Amino acid sequence: MKTKVCFKCNVEKSLNEFYAQPGMADGHLGKCKACTKRDVRKNYAKHREQYAEYERVRFQKPERKAYALEYQRRYRAANPEKYKARSIVHNVIRDGKLTRQSCEVCGDTESEAHHDDYSRPLEVRWLCFKHHRELHGQAPF
């Protein structure tokens, strides 16, 4: 298996740990995927307002709105149990039958409902955005 040293972290890794880049001699970027992702997150945080304005303008385009609606339709059709559970939680919160709690990890009052089992829609855990993303194995922005 071929390897390459990342110029950012100076760690030797296999080539599948690097993004493809046809312009490079070996066909892969000189920075590993982990370092590239970290740099992208830092850049996004540094220029957050610029990216937010870009997305606001982008979403006003009719083709983008149509794409978003079609994606939403496909997702709901593919995940009816998730959609139903989320709708139920939204409705009972709206009706005052369920109150939003603080994050069970950090106590943040800005929390989201997490379902461990979608077949039990009213059994939720309250997590802030960061801890909800971590639970699902996603890096928070």
Legacy VTK file of the C-alpha trace (Angstrom):
# vtk DataFile Version 3.0
C-alpha trace
ASCII
DATASET POLYDATA
POINTS 141 float
0.000 0.000 0.000
1.351 3.407 -0.958
1.743 6.090 1.674
2.304 9.812 1.792
3.307 12.346 4.469
0.835 15.151 5.172
2.561 18.522 4.962
0.344 19.917 7.766
0.564 17.248 10.475
3.725 15.508 9.188
2.166 12.071 9.695
2.659 9.292 7.158
-0.698 7.949 6.040
-2.053 5.697 3.303
-3.149 7.388 0.073
-6.828 6.768 0.842
-6.398 9.292 3.699
-5.805 12.031 1.083
-8.269 13.610 -1.344
-7.715 12.970 -5.055
-6.022 15.865 -6.828
-5.173 15.217 -10.486
-2.682 18.103 -10.578
-0.361 16.470 -8.031
2.373 14.067 -9.139
0.875 11.138 -7.213
-2.720 12.213 -7.911
-3.501 13.148 -4.288
-3.563 16.400 -2.307
-0.535 17.038 -0.080
-2.718 17.612 2.993
-4.578 14.687 4.609
-8.379 14.605 4.821
-8.385 15.281 8.577
-6.216 18.396 8.213
-8.225 19.575 5.193
-11.501 19.235 7.100
-10.052 21.076 10.098
-8.856 23.930 7.849
-12.266 24.167 6.151
-14.028 24.358 9.552
-11.643 27.116 10.705
-12.142 29.079 7.492
-15.921 28.731 7.731
-15.907 29.960 11.339
-13.637 32.876 10.444
-15.843 33.980 7.509
-19.217 32.846 8.886
-21.108 36.034 7.963
-19.805 35.946 4.396
-20.934 32.337 3.939
-24.296 33.044 5.612
-24.974 35.927 3.190
-23.961 33.735 0.241
-26.418 31.033 1.369
-29.236 33.577 1.901
-28.808 34.875 -1.656
-28.393 31.371 -3.067
-31.586 30.102 -1.475
-33.653 32.870 -3.083
-33.052 31.370 -6.532
-36.123 29.440 -7.754
-34.093 26.404 -8.862
-32.504 26.154 -5.402
-35.901 26.344 -3.677
-37.240 23.663 -6.010
-34.214 21.455 -5.298
-34.670 21.885 -1.521
-38.363 20.995 -1.725
-37.667 17.922 -3.845
-34.927 16.793 -1.424
-37.363 17.236 1.468
-40.040 15.176 -0.322
-37.576 12.361 -1.063
-36.237 12.346 2.511
-39.732 12.202 4.011
-40.734 9.390 1.641
-37.591 7.419 2.497
-37.880 8.030 6.270
-41.598 8.110 7.133
-41.101 6.957 10.738
-38.575 9.739 11.451
-40.798 12.343 9.815
-43.841 11.214 11.793
-41.965 11.211 15.124
-40.501 14.671 14.529
-43.902 16.033 13.516
-45.503 14.642 16.661
-42.846 16.230 18.879
-43.199 19.562 17.082
-46.975 19.497 17.483
-47.004 18.608 21.194
-44.435 21.340 21.896
-46.572 23.807 19.952
-49.676 22.723 21.870
-47.905 23.062 25.243
-48.184 19.368 26.127
-44.401 18.932 26.089
-41.874 21.509 27.201
-38.379 21.851 25.867
-35.771 20.929 28.485
-32.131 21.937 28.879
-29.373 19.888 27.259
-28.791 16.794 29.378
-25.022 17.102 28.858
-24.208 20.798 29.321
-27.460 22.393 30.470
-27.812 24.719 27.471
-31.413 25.953 27.195
-31.223 25.969 23.359
-31.897 22.253 22.951
-33.209 19.813 20.351
-35.257 16.649 20.770
-33.347 13.426 20.062
-35.136 10.124 19.466
-33.321 6.950 20.473
-36.322 5.020 19.089
-38.587 6.616 16.472
-41.378 4.155 17.243
-41.749 5.979 20.584
-42.122 9.570 19.370
-42.721 11.180 22.755
-39.681 9.578 24.404
-37.013 12.148 23.635
-33.693 13.251 25.068
-32.896 16.963 25.041
-29.512 17.867 23.602
-27.951 21.121 22.418
-26.849 21.357 18.773
-23.236 20.474 19.624
-23.997 17.401 21.723
-26.713 16.220 19.328
-24.215 16.310 16.447
-21.582 14.511 18.547
-24.092 11.778 19.436
-24.649 11.165 15.716
-20.905 11.132 15.037
-20.918 14.436 13.172
-18.531 17.300 13.817
-20.285 20.450 15.049
-19.658 23.569 13.003
LINES 1 142
141 0 1 2 3 4 5 6 7 8 9 10 11 12 13 14 15 16 17 18 19 20 21 22 23 24 25 26 27 28 29 30 31 32 33 34 35 36 37 38 39 40 41 42 43 44 45 46 47 48 49 50 51 52 53 54 55 56 57 58 59 60 61 62 63 64 65 66 67 68 69 70 71 72 73 74 75 76 77 78 79 80 81 82 83 84 85 86 87 88 89 90 91 92 93 94 95 96 97 98 99 100 101 102 103 104 105 106 107 108 109 110 111 112 113 114 115 116 117 118 119 120 121 122 123 124 125 126 127 128 129 130 131 132 133 134 135 136 137 138 139 140
